[in-house]
Amino acid sequence: MRTSKRDVIIQGAIGIIEARGVDAVSYESLADASGLSKSGIIYHFPSRLELLRGIIQHFIDTWEAELEEIAGAPASELSDTQRLRAVVQSMGGNAERAELLMCIESRAHDGLPDLWESMESQWMTVAPESELYPFLLMAYGLWAHDHVHHNTLTLEQRTHLVDSILRQIPE
C-alpha cells in the first residue's frame, strides 16, 4: 500500500524533531524533508498548530495500538491493574526523542494537552492517591530516563526493571 502524503509529512516532521527539535519544523523544512511542495503541505496542515496536532495524534494512535497489543484488549475491557501493567511494559522502552519533545511542547499550545489527556484518561486511570500511582511514576521515569540521565540503560537493565515493577503491582 502506498503511503499517504499526510503520513509522509508527519514522518518528515518527526524526523526533523528527532534531529533538530520542534522549533526546526517549518513548511520549508518539511518541504525539504518530505519532497512535497509547501502548498501540498499546507493543503493537509493549514497551520502549524494543525501539524503539531497531527504529529501528536500519530504518536497517540501508535501508542494505543501498542498498548492494546500488549494487553490483548482495548482499555475499556480491562481493569485498572491490567491497564497499568500494559502501560508499564510499554513505557519500559526508551522514549523517542521526538515524542518526548512533543509531550513537552504540547503544554505550550491550547488544545494540544487535551489530545494526550484523552489517551491518558483511557489507559492511565490510576488516581494520584491510589497505591498504584507510584508504579505509573516509575513507568514515566523509565520512559524518559535516557533523555534526562547521562548513563543510558541497556535492554537487559530495562527488562529487569520492568519485570521488577510488574512483580510489585498488586493483582
C-alpha positions as CSV (number, residue, x, y, z in Angstrom):
1,M,0.0,0.0,0.0
2,R,1.2,3.5,-0.9
3,T,2.0,5.8,2.0
4,S,-0.4,8.8,2.1
5,K,1.1,12.3,1.7
6,R,-0.2,13.2,5.1
7,D,1.8,10.3,6.6
8,V,4.9,11.3,4.6
9,I,4.5,14.8,6.0
10,I,4.1,13.5,9.6
11,Q,7.1,11.2,9.2
12,G,9.2,14.1,7.8
13,A,8.2,16.3,10.8
14,I,9.1,13.5,13.2
15,G,12.5,13.2,11.6
16,I,13.1,16.9,11.9
17,I,12.1,17.0,15.5
18,E,14.2,13.9,16.3
19,A,17.3,15.6,14.7
20,R,16.8,19.3,15.4
21,G,13.9,19.8,17.8
22,V,10.3,21.1,17.5
23,D,11.3,24.7,16.6
24,A,13.0,23.4,13.4
25,V,9.7,22.3,11.9
26,S,8.5,24.7,9.3
27,Y,6.8,24.5,6.0
28,E,10.2,25.0,4.3
29,S,12.0,22.3,6.4
30,L,9.1,19.9,5.8
31,A,9.1,20.5,2.1
32,D,12.8,19.6,2.0
33,A,12.4,16.6,4.2
34,S,9.3,15.2,2.5
35,G,9.9,16.1,-1.1
36,L,6.5,17.8,-1.2
37,S,5.7,21.4,-2.1
38,K,4.9,23.9,0.6
39,S,1.4,24.3,-0.8
40,G,0.9,20.5,-0.7
41,I,1.8,20.5,3.0
42,I,-0.5,23.5,3.7
43,Y,-3.3,21.6,2.0
44,H,-3.0,18.8,4.6
45,F,-2.0,21.1,7.5
46,P,-3.2,24.6,7.1
47,S,-1.5,25.8,10.2
48,R,1.5,24.8,12.4
49,L,-0.9,24.0,15.2
50,E,-2.7,21.5,12.9
51,L,0.6,20.0,12.0
52,L,1.5,19.6,15.7
53,R,-1.9,18.1,16.4
54,G,-1.4,15.6,13.6
55,I,2.0,14.6,14.9
56,I,0.6,14.1,18.4
57,Q,-2.3,12.1,17.1
58,H,0.1,9.9,15.2
59,F,2.1,9.2,18.5
60,I,-1.2,8.5,20.3
61,D,-2.5,6.2,17.7
62,T,0.8,4.2,17.6
63,W,0.9,4.1,21.4
64,E,-2.7,2.9,21.8
65,A,-2.2,0.1,19.2
66,E,0.9,-1.0,21.2
67,L,-1.0,-0.9,24.5
68,E,-3.8,-2.9,23.0
69,E,-1.4,-5.5,21.6
70,I,0.4,-5.8,25.0
71,A,-2.8,-6.0,27.0
72,G,-4.7,-8.2,24.5
73,A,-7.8,-5.9,24.6
74,P,-8.9,-2.3,24.4
75,A,-8.7,-0.2,27.5
76,S,-12.5,-0.3,28.0
77,E,-12.3,-4.1,28.6
78,L,-9.5,-4.0,31.1
79,S,-9.2,-3.4,34.9
80,D,-7.1,-0.5,36.2
81,T,-4.4,-3.1,37.1
82,Q,-4.4,-4.7,33.7
83,R,-4.1,-1.2,32.0
84,L,-1.3,-0.2,34.4
85,R,0.6,-3.4,33.6
86,A,0.4,-2.7,29.9
87,V,1.5,0.9,30.4
88,V,4.5,-0.2,32.5
89,Q,5.5,-2.7,29.8
90,S,5.1,-0.1,27.0
91,M,6.8,2.7,28.8
92,G,9.7,0.4,29.8
93,G,11.2,1.2,26.5
94,N,13.1,4.3,25.9
95,A,11.1,7.3,24.7
96,E,11.7,8.5,21.1
97,R,13.2,12.0,21.4
98,A,10.6,13.4,19.1
99,E,7.7,12.0,21.2
100,L,9.2,13.3,24.4
101,L,9.7,16.7,22.9
102,M,6.1,16.8,21.6
103,C,4.8,15.9,25.1
104,I,6.7,18.9,26.4
105,E,5.8,21.2,23.5
106,S,2.1,20.4,23.7
107,R,1.9,22.1,27.1
108,A,2.5,25.5,25.4
109,H,-0.5,25.3,23.0
110,D,-4.2,25.4,23.8
111,G,-6.0,22.2,22.8
112,L,-2.9,20.0,22.4
113,P,-2.7,18.7,26.0
114,D,-6.3,17.6,25.5
115,L,-5.2,15.1,22.9
116,W,-2.8,13.4,25.4
117,E,-5.5,13.7,28.2
118,S,-8.0,11.8,26.1
119,M,-5.5,8.9,25.7
120,E,-4.4,9.0,29.3
121,S,-8.0,9.0,30.6
122,Q,-8.5,5.7,28.9
123,W,-5.2,3.9,29.9
124,M,-3.8,5.8,32.9
125,T,-6.8,5.7,35.1
126,V,-4.9,5.3,38.4
127,A,-5.5,8.4,40.7
128,P,-2.5,10.0,42.4
129,E,-4.0,9.0,45.7
130,S,-4.0,5.3,44.7
131,E,-1.5,2.8,45.9
132,L,-0.9,2.0,42.2
133,Y,0.2,5.5,41.3
134,P,3.9,5.1,42.2
135,F,4.1,2.3,39.6
136,L,2.9,4.7,36.9
137,L,5.5,7.3,38.0
138,M,8.1,4.5,37.7
139,A,7.0,3.8,34.2
140,Y,7.3,7.5,33.3
141,G,10.8,7.5,34.8
142,L,11.9,4.5,32.7
143,W,10.4,6.1,29.6
144,A,12.3,9.4,30.0
145,H,15.4,8.1,31.7
146,D,17.8,8.1,28.9
147,H,16.9,11.6,27.9
148,V,17.5,13.1,31.4
149,H,20.3,10.9,32.7
150,H,23.9,10.7,31.4
151,N,24.0,6.9,31.8
152,T,21.6,5.1,29.5
153,L,20.0,1.8,30.3
154,T,20.7,-1.3,28.4
155,L,17.9,-3.5,27.1
156,E,18.8,-6.1,29.8
157,Q,18.6,-3.4,32.5
158,R,15.2,-2.2,31.2
159,T,13.8,-5.7,31.0
160,H,14.9,-6.3,34.6
161,L,13.4,-3.0,35.8
162,V,10.1,-3.6,34.1
163,D,9.9,-7.2,35.5
164,S,10.7,-5.8,39.0
165,I,7.9,-3.2,38.7
166,L,5.4,-5.7,37.4
167,R,6.1,-8.1,40.3
168,Q,5.3,-5.3,42.7
169,I,2.0,-4.4,41.3
170,P,-0.8,-6.0,43.4
171,E,-3.2,-8.3,41.5
